[in-house]
């Protein structure tokens, strides 16, 4: 700046005016530099927040799958009461999803608590990604049909099982349960 200022004064410009212009330019550059610093601090803060959000989500997912594995193991070993407690925690961790309900329903069916299984299936349906017919997963229709048939509500059971078979026509399990439910419906 000094060389430019001297050259302007030598060229006949008023020294005060030259100083004022350079002071104004200097202030402008300081403000621009300050704005850049503020932007960089803001951007760094956003990155730090995103990093911590990522870590929190990763921990939540680890907790979710860890609890789900514990619940599945407990249910498999017949520790149903403890398993149900873990399934509830799994559902709380992922409250916007239906992921925790399927294994919980399976565990309720193993306990022959079909009425509670139906309630949980309905809750899962409210959180599931839905197709035109209802639930997007044929396993839910299978569990729903099995549960209805097991408590003697054969019409609803066969309806649900028919949808499960339509959604997954290659499943022998679904077909077999539909035949069983249909034959019990005829006998009763």
C-alpha positions as CSV (number, residue, x, y, z in Angstrom):
1,X,0.0,0.0,0.0
2,X,2.8,2.4,0.9
3,X,4.3,2.4,-2.6
4,X,0.9,3.0,-4.2
5,X,0.0,5.8,-1.7
6,X,3.3,7.5,-2.4
7,X,2.8,7.2,-6.2
8,X,-0.7,8.7,-6.0
9,X,0.6,11.6,-3.9
10,X,3.5,12.2,-6.3
11,X,0.9,12.1,-9.2
12,X,-0.7,15.1,-7.6
13,X,-3.5,13.6,-5.5
14,X,-4.4,15.2,-2.2
15,X,-2.6,13.2,0.6
16,X,-5.6,13.3,2.9
17,X,-8.0,12.0,0.2
18,X,-5.5,9.2,-0.6
19,X,-5.3,8.3,3.1
20,X,-9.1,8.3,3.4
21,X,-9.4,6.1,0.4
22,X,-6.8,3.6,1.7
23,X,-8.3,3.7,5.2
24,X,-11.7,3.0,3.7
25,X,-10.3,0.1,1.6
26,X,-8.4,-1.3,4.6
27,X,-11.6,-1.2,6.7
28,X,-13.5,-2.9,3.8
29,X,-10.9,-5.7,3.6
30,X,-11.0,-6.2,7.4
31,X,-14.8,-6.6,7.3
32,X,-14.5,-9.0,4.4
33,X,-11.9,-10.9,6.3
34,X,-14.0,-11.0,9.4
35,X,-17.0,-12.2,7.4
36,X,-14.9,-15.0,5.9
37,X,-13.8,-16.0,9.5
38,X,-17.4,-16.0,10.7
39,X,-18.5,-18.1,7.7
40,X,-15.6,-20.6,8.4
41,X,-16.5,-20.9,12.1
42,X,-20.2,-21.4,11.2
43,X,-19.3,-24.1,8.6
44,X,-17.0,-25.8,11.0
45,X,-19.7,-25.8,13.7
46,X,-22.2,-27.4,11.3
47,X,-19.7,-30.1,10.4
48,X,-19.1,-30.8,14.1
49,X,-22.9,-31.0,14.7
50,X,-23.3,-33.4,11.8
51,X,-20.4,-35.5,13.0
52,X,-22.0,-35.8,16.5
53,X,-25.4,-36.6,14.9
54,X,-23.8,-39.3,12.9
55,X,-22.2,-40.8,16.0
56,X,-25.5,-40.7,17.9
57,X,-27.3,-42.4,15.0
58,X,-24.6,-45.1,14.8
59,X,-24.9,-45.7,18.5
60,X,-28.6,-45.9,18.3
61,X,-28.4,-48.4,15.5
62,X,-25.9,-50.5,17.4
63,X,-28.2,-50.4,20.5
64,X,-31.2,-51.3,18.3
65,X,-29.5,-54.4,16.7
66,X,-27.8,-55.4,20.0
67,X,-31.1,-55.3,21.9
68,X,-32.8,-57.1,19.1
69,X,-30.2,-59.9,19.1
70,X,-30.6,-60.2,22.9
71,X,-34.4,-60.3,22.7
72,X,-34.2,-63.0,19.9
73,X,-31.8,-65.1,21.9
74,X,-34.0,-64.8,25.1
75,X,-37.1,-65.7,23.1
76,X,-35.3,-68.7,21.5
77,X,-34.3,-69.9,24.9
78,X,-37.9,-69.6,26.2
79,X,-37.2,-66.6,28.4
80,X,-40.3,-64.9,27.1
81,X,-40.9,-62.3,29.8
82,X,-37.3,-60.9,29.5
83,X,-37.5,-61.1,25.7
84,X,-40.7,-59.0,25.7
85,X,-39.0,-56.4,27.8
86,X,-36.1,-56.2,25.3
87,X,-38.5,-56.1,22.3
88,X,-40.2,-53.1,23.9
89,X,-36.9,-51.3,24.2
90,X,-36.1,-52.1,20.6
91,X,-39.4,-50.6,19.5
92,X,-38.8,-47.5,21.6
93,X,-35.4,-47.0,20.0
94,X,-36.9,-47.1,16.5
95,X,-40.3,-45.7,17.2
96,X,-40.9,-44.5,13.6
97,X,-40.4,-48.0,12.2
98,X,-42.1,-51.4,12.3
99,X,-38.8,-53.3,12.6
100,X,-39.1,-54.4,16.2
101,X,-42.6,-55.7,15.9
102,X,-41.9,-58.7,13.7
103,X,-39.7,-60.6,16.1
104,X,-41.9,-59.6,19.0
105,X,-44.9,-61.0,17.2
106,X,-43.0,-64.3,16.5
107,X,-42.2,-64.5,20.2
108,X,-45.8,-64.0,21.1
109,X,-46.9,-66.7,18.7
110,X,-44.4,-69.1,20.2
111,X,-46.1,-68.4,23.5
112,X,-49.5,-69.0,21.9
113,X,-50.5,-65.4,22.8
114,X,-52.3,-64.9,19.6
115,X,-54.6,-62.1,20.7
116,X,-51.6,-60.0,21.8
117,X,-49.8,-60.9,18.5
118,X,-52.8,-59.5,16.6
119,X,-52.6,-56.2,18.6
120,X,-48.8,-56.0,17.9
121,X,-49.3,-56.7,14.2
122,X,-51.8,-53.9,14.0
123,X,-49.4,-51.5,15.7
124,X,-46.7,-52.6,13.2
125,X,-49.0,-51.9,10.3
126,X,-49.5,-48.4,11.5
127,X,-45.7,-47.8,11.2
128,X,-45.1,-49.9,8.2
129,X,-44.6,-48.7,4.6
130,X,-47.9,-49.6,3.2
131,X,-49.1,-51.0,-0.2
132,X,-52.6,-50.8,-1.5
133,X,-53.8,-53.8,0.5
134,X,-52.2,-52.9,3.8
135,X,-48.9,-54.1,5.2
136,X,-46.0,-54.3,2.8
137,X,-44.5,-57.4,4.3
138,X,-46.2,-60.8,3.6
139,X,-44.8,-62.1,7.0
140,X,-47.2,-59.7,8.7
141,X,-50.2,-61.2,6.8
142,X,-48.9,-64.7,7.6
143,X,-48.6,-63.9,11.3
144,X,-52.0,-62.1,11.3
145,X,-53.7,-65.1,9.5
146,X,-52.0,-67.6,11.8
147,X,-53.1,-65.7,14.9
148,X,-56.7,-65.3,13.7
149,X,-57.0,-68.9,12.8
150,X,-55.5,-70.0,16.1
151,X,-58.1,-68.1,18.1
152,X,-61.0,-69.4,15.9
153,X,-61.6,-66.3,13.7
154,X,-61.2,-68.3,10.5
155,X,-62.6,-65.8,8.0
156,X,-60.1,-63.1,8.9
157,X,-57.4,-65.7,9.2
158,X,-57.9,-67.1,5.7
159,X,-58.2,-63.6,4.2
160,X,-54.9,-62.6,5.7
161,X,-53.2,-65.9,4.6
162,X,-54.5,-65.5,1.1
163,X,-52.9,-62.1,0.9
164,X,-49.6,-63.6,2.2
165,X,-49.7,-66.3,-0.4
166,X,-50.5,-63.7,-3.2
167,X,-47.5,-61.6,-2.1
168,X,-45.2,-64.6,-1.9
169,X,-46.6,-67.4,-3.9
170,X,-43.4,-69.5,-3.5
171,X,-43.8,-69.9,0.2
172,X,-44.9,-73.4,1.1
173,X,-45.3,-72.3,4.7
174,X,-47.9,-69.7,3.8
175,X,-49.8,-72.2,1.6
176,X,-49.7,-74.9,4.2
177,X,-51.1,-72.6,6.9
178,X,-53.8,-71.4,4.5
179,X,-54.9,-75.0,3.9
180,X,-54.9,-75.7,7.6
181,X,-56.9,-72.6,8.4
182,X,-59.4,-73.3,5.6
183,X,-59.9,-76.9,6.7
184,X,-60.5,-75.9,10.3
185,X,-63.0,-73.3,9.0
186,X,-64.9,-76.1,7.2
187,X,-64.9,-78.4,10.2
188,X,-66.2,-75.7,12.5
